Amino acid sequence: MKELVCLTIFVVLSTLFALAMLVAGFVCQYKKESPIKNSTYECGLVPIGDSKIKFDIKYFNYAILFLIFDIETVFLYPFAVTLNNLGLFAIIEAFIFISILLLGLYFAVKHKMLRWV
């Protein structure tokens, strides 16, 4: 019961802290708008062209796939470190996790998400 009270206090205080930071950012922001403030910053040089350019969706697909497989390595690292102490159940769970990710990679290849042109 004591742990539950401590957890509740932690969650409440962390939520209040996050809300306080949002309110402080809103209150302390610089509210005057000017053409210089709204212009694109290019290392002190006069901006050339519009800063709002269209990016190809291929970049987004590569970024998402990179994040998926980057997170996979983060999740598999503790498993690899404690492999000797884990039982057969954990090894089966790891293989299920890897197979789900390989299924996602197969889906990406099948729908030609990895083709650059």
C-alpha positions in Angstrom: 0.0 0.0 0.0 2.9 2.3 0.8 4.3 1.8 -2.7 1.0 2.7 -4.3 0.8 6.0 -2.3 4.4 6.8 -3.4 3.6 6.0 -7.0 0.5 8.1 -6.9 2.4 11.1 -5.4 5.1 10.7 -8.1 2.6 10.6 -11.0 0.7 13.6 -9.6 3.8 15.7 -9.0 5.3 14.8 -12.4 2.1 15.7 -14.2 1.9 19.0 -12.3 5.6 19.7 -13.2 4.9 19.1 -16.9 1.9 21.3 -16.8 3.8 24.0 -15.0 6.5 23.9 -17.7 3.9 24.3 -20.4 2.3 27.2 -18.7 5.6 28.9 -18.0 6.6 28.5 -21.7 3.3 30.1 -22.7 3.5 33.0 -20.2 7.2 33.8 -21.0 7.0 33.6 -24.8 7.8 36.6 -26.9 4.5 37.7 -28.4 5.5 40.5 -30.8 5.5 39.4 -34.4 7.7 41.0 -37.0 8.9 40.1 -40.5 12.4 39.7 -39.2 11.3 37.3 -36.5 9.2 35.3 -38.9 11.9 35.0 -41.5 14.1 31.9 -42.0 17.4 32.0 -40.2 20.3 31.1 -42.5 23.5 31.8 -40.5 23.1 35.6 -40.8 22.7 35.6 -44.5 19.6 36.9 -46.3 17.2 34.0 -46.9 16.8 32.8 -50.4 13.5 31.3 -51.4 10.7 29.9 -49.3 11.5 27.7 -46.3 8.4 25.6 -46.8 9.5 23.0 -49.3 7.9 19.7 -50.1 9.7 16.6 -49.0 9.2 13.3 -50.7 7.4 10.7 -48.7 10.3 8.3 -49.2 12.3 10.1 -46.6 9.5 9.6 -44.1 9.3 5.9 -44.9 13.0 5.4 -44.4 12.9 7.4 -41.1 10.0 5.2 -39.7 11.7 2.0 -40.7 15.0 3.2 -39.2 13.2 4.0 -35.9 11.5 0.6 -35.9 14.7 -1.3 -36.2 16.6 1.1 -34.0 14.1 0.5 -31.2 14.4 -3.3 -31.9 18.1 -3.2 -31.0 17.4 -1.2 -27.8 14.9 -3.8 -26.7 17.1 -6.7 -27.6 20.2 -5.4 -25.9 19.1 -6.3 -22.3 18.0 -9.7 -23.6 21.4 -10.3 -25.1 23.2 -9.3 -21.9 21.2 -11.6 -19.6 20.8 -14.5 -22.1 22.5 -17.0 -19.8 20.1 -16.3 -16.9 16.9 -16.5 -18.9 14.9 -19.6 -19.5 13.5 -21.1 -22.6 10.3 -19.0 -22.4 12.3 -15.7 -22.7 14.2 -17.1 -25.7 10.9 -18.0 -27.4 9.5 -14.5 -26.6 12.6 -13.0 -28.2 12.1 -15.0 -31.4 8.4 -14.0 -31.5 9.5 -10.4 -31.2 12.1 -10.7 -34.0 9.6 -12.6 -36.2 7.1 -9.8 -35.8 9.7 -7.2 -36.9 10.8 -9.4 -39.8 7.1 -9.6 -40.8 7.0 -5.8 -40.8 10.2 -5.7 -43.0 8.6 -8.2 -45.4 5.5 -6.0 -45.6 7.8 -3.0 -46.4 9.6 -4.9 -49.1 6.4 -6.3 -50.5 4.8 -2.9 -50.8 8.0 -1.5 -52.3 8.6 1.0 -49.5 12.3 0.5 -49.7 12.6 1.4 -53.4 14.3 4.7 -53.9 13.1 5.4 -57.4 
